[in-house]
Each structure stands twice: as C-alpha cells, then as structure tokens.
C-alpha cells in the first residue's frame, strides 16, 4: 500500500476519506501517534523542536529501511 498524505479535503462519511483515500482508522491511528511524539517533545521542553522533529523523522526512516532490507 502506498501512503497518501492529507490534502486538506477531508471527508468523514464511509470508511475512507475521499480527499486522501486513507481509512478513517488509519488517519486516527496516525493522529494518535503524532500526538504522542508531540507530547513527548513538550514534556522534554525541547527548545530546538525543528531539530528534534528532523532527527526523529530520520531515525524512523532509517529503521524502516533496515526493516525493509531484512536487517
């Protein structure tokens, strides 16, 4: 399955958003995960939030690539 980001044309009827095509369950899980990361960063009181967000994203990407390669 290919990830489809939000395009700000959200719909709430049915099982899928007509804007991005993702299921409402996937969207809800994604929002929950993002809020967990936001809450963590706020609890740590990071002053350099851009650096944290970039490092976090790079770490996730690195781990996903390793998992895809079977390592």
N, C-alpha and C positions, 0 to 999 in steps of 0.2 A: 504494500500500500504506500502511496506517496503522500507525504504531509502537505496539507494545504493551509496556509496561514489565513487569518481573519482578513477580510476585505471590507469590513465595516458595512456590510449589507446583511446583518443578522436576521434570521427568521427563527421562530420558536415552535412552529407547528410541525407535526410529524416527527420522524426520528432523526432527520438530518437538517442542518442549516442549509438553506438554499444559496446563501452567499458563498460559503467556503466549501460546502459539501461534507464537512465532518459531522459525525454523530453528536447529538447533544450530550451524550455520556462522555465522549472523548473531550469535548470542549470543557465540560465541568471538571473532569479529572485534570486537564491541563491548567485550568484556572487555580485549582486547589494546590497543585504542585508549585506554580509560580508564587502563590501567596505564601507558601511555606518558605521558599527561598527569600522572599521579601521580608517576612517576619524574622528570619534568621539574621539577615543583614542589619535590620533595625535593632535587634537585640544586641548585636555586637557593637552597635553605634559606629559603624564604619564611616569615616569622613570621605573616603575615596570610592564612592559607590560605583562609578563607571569602571574603575579598575577591578573591583570585586566582580561586577557583572560580566566583564570581558573574560576574566580568569575563570570564572565558574563555567561560562559557555565553552571555553576552550577545553576545560577539563572534561566536561560532558562529551564533547565531540571526540576527544582523544580516546575515551573509554568506549564509546560506541564503535569507533573504527577498529579498536582492538577486538571487541566482541565480534564484529562482522568478519574479521580475519581469522577468527577461531583461536585467539590467543588469550 
